[in-house]
Amino acid sequence: MRRDVPPTKSLGGVAAAMFDIQILRGVDLRKEPNALILTVSLGAAMLPTAGTLVFDHTSLEARAALGGGITLGGTTTILLNLFFQTLTIARRSKTSMGPPRGRG
């Protein structure tokens, strides 16, 4: 192996990080759900690399689907976004209904 060429995994990680930073420029991290989504997703993305013992006890299918940092981080981001959007919609519909009416 040549020592003057960086490993492809490193290049992929750097490219993904640079792409993500460009996307994050448009995100308002002062809003609590956005900051929470970012921190949890970054933590999940680092889990396959930092916490390899977690994936040693999972099935091959789960390891294939969630064993990569980009896949796990992306999946976490999507699920958290759906959760917060659903929560926001539920809160809006509850407040738009107004107080309950009594039987007259």
N, C-alpha and C positions, 0 to 999 in steps of 0.2 A: 504494500500500500504506500502510495506517495504521501510524504509528510507536508508537502506544500499546498495540497488541495484540502479544503475543509470538508468534513463529512457531510453527506447530503442531509442527514437529520438536522444538523446545525443550521444549514442553509434554509431548510424548510421552516424551522422554528423562528429564525430571524425574519424571514419573509412574512410569516403569519403574524408575528408581533408588530412589524411595521404596518401591515394592513390593518390590524386591530386598532393601532394608535390613530390612524387616519380616520377610522370610523368613530372613535371615541371623541374626536373634536366636536362633533355635533350633539353630544349627549350632555344633558344638564345633570351633573353629578351632585348638585345640591338637593335634588329630589331624592328622598330616602329610598324608594324602590329601585331607582337607577343605580345608586351606590351599592345597594345590597346585591342586586343582580351581578354587578361587576365583580365585587369581592368574592362572592360565592362561586361564580363561574371560573374566575382565575384560580381559586383554590382547588376546584374540581379538576381543572386542566393540569394542575401540577401533581395531582394525586398519583397518576400512573407512574410518574418518574420518581417522586419522593417517597411514596408509600407502596412500593412494589409488593410488600407482604399482603396487602389488602386483596390483591388480585390473584395471589397464589391459591386462595381457597374458593375461587369461583369457577364456574363451568367454562369450558372452552368457548361456548357460544357467547357468554357474557364477556369473557376476556376479549374476544374478537370484536364485539360491538362497542365495548367501553374501555378497552385497554389502551387506547391512544388518547393523549392529552387533548388534541384538537377536537376529537369526536366527543369526549366526555364534557369538555368545556362548552362546546357548541350545543350539545343536547341539554345541558344544565341551563344555558342561557335561554334557549327556546322554551323550555318548560316553565322557568320562572317568569318569563315575559307573558306567557299564556295565563299563568296563575294570577299575576298582578292585573292583567287586563280584565280577566273574569271578575276579580274582586272589585275593580273600579266600576265595571258595568253593573254589578249587583248593588253596590252602594248608591250609584246614581239612580237606578230604578227604584230603590227603596225610598230615597229622599223625594223623588218626583211624585210618588204616590200620595204623599202628604199623611196627615194623621188619620187614624182609622175613624170611620164615621159610626155613630151610635145608631141603634135601631130606633126608628121613629114611629 
